[in-house]
Amino acid sequence: MKLHAELGDKKHEVELLQADGKVFASVDEREYELEVSRPEPNVFLLKDRGRIFEAFVSPRQKAGEAVNVKIAGHSVDISVIDPKRLRGAGRDSEHGDGAAEIRTAMPGKVVRIIVEVGATVEKGDGVLVVEAMKMQNELRSPKSGMVKDIKVDEGATVAAGDVLAVIE
């Protein structure tokens, strides 16, 4: 997964890959091989060449909002941008009166369904949470409307590109 990260006025290219129980990360072409665990919500343990770092990541309140990350007494606000989502974002009116599908970007497991069928949601509201690569990702409504269908159950395994919910 390729991402852009902004720390203040500095921009960084980040690439993440999970394989063999490890996370391989490239930050501006610097390579890292990490073991990552999540002992509790918003807390991550990162093991790098025998050293262990504890990272606390503040929960994001709104889509596109920076998160605060604290590691070893240092605190930094980070904005993470997924270029794939930018390409598909389009204008607010792009979905018009039609249905919008919420799909997964990568394989994972549905860990929480936030809304019920028939609920009214605003653009950017959380709909469900999928865990992939030991990270929980809240999938948000791409438009304001009503939840027409939830196509998965909590605990379900999903493949990249699967339709999880439909918003009208």
ChimeraX attribute file (.defattr): number of C-alpha atoms within 10 A of each C-alpha:
attribute: neighborCount
match mode: 1-to-1
recipient: residues
	/A:1	13
	/A:2	15
	/A:3	15
	/A:4	16
	/A:5	18
	/A:6	15
	/A:7	13
	/A:8	10
	/A:9	5
	/A:10	7
	/A:11	14
	/A:12	15
	/A:13	15
	/A:14	20
	/A:15	16
	/A:16	14
	/A:17	13
	/A:18	16
	/A:19	8
	/A:20	7
	/A:21	12
	/A:22	15
	/A:23	18
	/A:24	16
	/A:25	19
	/A:26	17
	/A:27	15
	/A:28	12
	/A:29	11
	/A:30	8
	/A:31	12
	/A:32	14
	/A:33	16
	/A:34	20
	/A:35	18
	/A:36	20
	/A:37	16
	/A:38	14
	/A:39	9
	/A:40	9
	/A:41	12
	/A:42	14
	/A:43	16
	/A:44	19
	/A:45	18
	/A:46	19
	/A:47	16
	/A:48	13
	/A:49	10
	/A:50	9
	/A:51	8
	/A:52	13
	/A:53	14
	/A:54	17
	/A:55	19
	/A:56	18
	/A:57	19
	/A:58	15
	/A:59	13
	/A:60	12
	/A:61	9
	/A:62	12
	/A:63	13
	/A:64	11
	/A:65	13
	/A:66	20
	/A:67	17
	/A:68	15
	/A:69	17
	/A:70	16
	/A:71	14
	/A:72	9
	/A:73	7
	/A:74	8
	/A:75	13
	/A:76	14
	/A:77	16
	/A:78	17
	/A:79	16
	/A:80	19
	/A:81	17
	/A:82	13
	/A:83	13
	/A:84	12
	/A:85	10
	/A:86	9
	/A:87	8
	/A:88	8
	/A:89	11
	/A:90	11
	/A:91	8
	/A:92	11
	/A:93	8
	/A:94	12
	/A:95	16
	/A:96	11
	/A:97	10
	/A:98	9
	/A:99	15
	/A:100	21
	/A:101	19
	/A:102	21
	/A:103	16
	/A:104	20
	/A:105	17
	/A:106	16
	/A:107	16
	/A:108	22
	/A:109	20
	/A:110	23
	/A:111	18
	/A:112	17
	/A:113	19
	/A:114	13
	/A:115	15
	/A:116	14
	/A:117	14
	/A:118	14
	/A:119	13
	/A:120	15
	/A:121	20
	/A:122	13
	/A:123	14
	/A:124	15
	/A:125	19
	/A:126	19
	/A:127	24
	/A:128	23
	/A:129	20
	/A:130	26
	/A:131	19
	/A:132	17
	/A:133	18
	/A:134	16
	/A:135	16
	/A:136	17
	/A:137	17
	/A:138	20
	/A:139	22
	/A:140	19
	/A:141	23
	/A:142	23
	/A:143	22
	/A:144	17
	/A:145	19
	/A:146	18
	/A:147	21
	/A:148	18
	/A:149	16
	/A:150	19
	/A:151	12
	/A:152	16
	/A:153	13
	/A:154	13
	/A:155	14
	/A:156	12
	/A:157	14
	/A:158	21
	/A:159	13
	/A:160	11
	/A:161	12
	/A:162	16
	/A:163	16
	/A:164	20
	/A:165	22
	/A:166	21
	/A:167	26
	/A:168	19
